[in-house]
Amino acid sequence: MKKSVSIINKKAKFEYDFLQTETCGIQLVGSEVKSIRQGKVSISEGYCYFKDGELFVKGMNISDYGFGSFHETVRDRKLLLKRKELNGLETKLINGLTIVPYRVFLNEKGLIKMEIALAKGKKIHDKRETIKNRDLDRDMKRI
């Protein structure tokens, strides 16, 4: 029986409007993989940036595994995308958009993947509208 791992950045959905999502791999070391499989990861502080034509995630916190080898809990980790996908994302960033990590999960093959989103920041009134719509939906479900 495989344990399903899915860590979601709930704050990102509130702070940003998602325009496009991509699924990518993450370059990890062995003890980081074991920690993620136990669910010891936080992506709420993370963001993505380009460096020398490659995409990295910064601020992703993976706690120590606890049994044996240790790793840096917060470090820049390379995201694995095809060159065509990287070029497409990099050209869209010029328009004032950002890339945020949204979800870390295990795919059907048991590999650790990250879902990133090309997003535009919400203004304060947009956030209030999101809260209002969420409350209305909750009330409708009760009725």
C-alpha positions in Angstrom: 0.0 0.0 0.0 1.5 3.3 -1.1 1.0 6.3 1.0 -0.3 9.3 -0.9 1.5 12.6 -0.2 0.1 15.9 -1.3 1.2 19.2 0.3 -0.7 22.2 -0.9 0.2 25.9 -0.6 -3.2 27.3 0.4 -1.9 30.8 0.8 -0.9 30.9 -2.9 -4.5 30.4 -4.0 -5.6 33.4 -1.8 -2.7 35.7 -2.8 -2.6 35.0 -6.5 -4.8 34.4 -9.6 -3.5 31.3 -11.4 -3.2 31.7 -15.1 -1.4 28.5 -16.0 0.0 25.5 -14.2 2.9 23.1 -15.0 4.0 19.9 -13.4 7.8 19.5 -12.9 10.3 17.3 -11.2 12.6 18.5 -8.3 16.3 17.8 -8.0 16.6 16.3 -4.5 19.0 14.3 -2.4 18.1 11.0 -0.8 17.2 12.1 2.7 15.0 14.9 1.2 13.0 12.3 -0.7 12.4 10.3 2.5 11.3 13.4 4.4 8.9 14.4 1.7 7.4 10.9 1.7 6.7 11.4 5.4 5.1 14.8 4.6 7.7 16.9 6.3 7.8 19.7 3.8 6.5 23.3 3.7 6.1 25.4 0.5 4.1 28.3 1.8 7.2 30.6 2.0 8.6 29.4 -1.4 8.8 31.2 -4.7 10.4 30.4 -8.1 13.1 32.3 -10.0 15.2 32.0 -13.1 19.0 31.8 -12.9 21.1 31.2 -16.0 18.1 30.0 -18.0 17.1 27.4 -15.3 14.2 27.5 -12.8 14.8 27.2 -9.1 12.5 27.1 -6.1 13.7 29.2 -3.1 12.3 29.0 0.5 11.0 25.4 0.3 11.5 23.9 3.7 12.2 20.1 3.9 12.7 19.0 7.5 15.4 16.5 8.4 14.6 12.8 8.0 15.8 11.9 11.5 17.4 8.5 10.7 21.0 8.9 9.5 22.0 11.5 6.9 21.1 15.1 7.2 20.5 17.8 4.6 20.1 21.6 4.4 16.5 22.2 5.3 16.1 25.4 3.2 18.1 25.7 0.0 17.6 26.5 -3.6 16.4 23.4 -5.5 16.4 23.1 -9.2 13.1 22.4 -11.0 13.2 19.9 -13.9 11.3 21.1 -17.0 11.9 20.8 -20.7 13.7 23.7 -22.4 10.6 24.6 -24.4 8.6 24.9 -21.2 11.3 26.9 -19.5 11.5 29.4 -22.4 7.7 29.8 -22.4 7.6 30.6 -18.7 10.5 32.9 -18.8 9.0 35.0 -21.6 5.7 35.3 -19.7 7.5 36.6 -16.6 8.3 39.9 -18.3 4.7 41.0 -18.1 4.8 41.3 -14.3 3.7 37.8 -13.5 5.4 35.4 -11.0 5.8 31.7 -10.6 4.7 30.2 -7.3 5.0 26.6 -6.0 1.4 25.3 -5.5 1.6 21.6 -4.7 4.1 18.9 -3.9 2.9 15.3 -4.6 3.8 11.8 -5.4 2.7 10.8 -9.0 1.4 7.4 -9.9 4.9 6.1 -10.4 6.0 7.1 -6.9 8.1 10.1 -8.1 8.0 13.4 -6.3 6.6 16.2 -8.5 5.8 19.9 -7.9 3.0 21.8 -9.5 3.9 25.4 -10.2 1.6 28.1 -11.3 2.2 31.2 -13.4 0.3 33.7 -11.4 -0.7 37.4 -11.1 -0.9 39.0 -7.6 -4.3 39.9 -6.3 -5.2 43.3 -5.0 -6.9 43.8 -1.6 -10.4 44.1 -3.1 -9.9 40.9 -5.1 -9.0 39.1 -1.8 -12.1 40.4 -0.2 -14.2 39.2 -3.1 -12.6 35.7 -2.9 -13.5 35.6 0.8 -17.1 36.7 0.0 -17.5 34.1 -2.7 -16.1 31.3 -0.5 -18.6 32.3 2.3 -21.5 32.3 -0.2 -20.5 28.9 -1.5 -20.3 27.5 2.0 -23.8 28.9 2.9 -25.3 27.4 -0.3 -23.9 24.0 0.6 -25.4 24.2 4.0 -28.9 25.0 2.5 
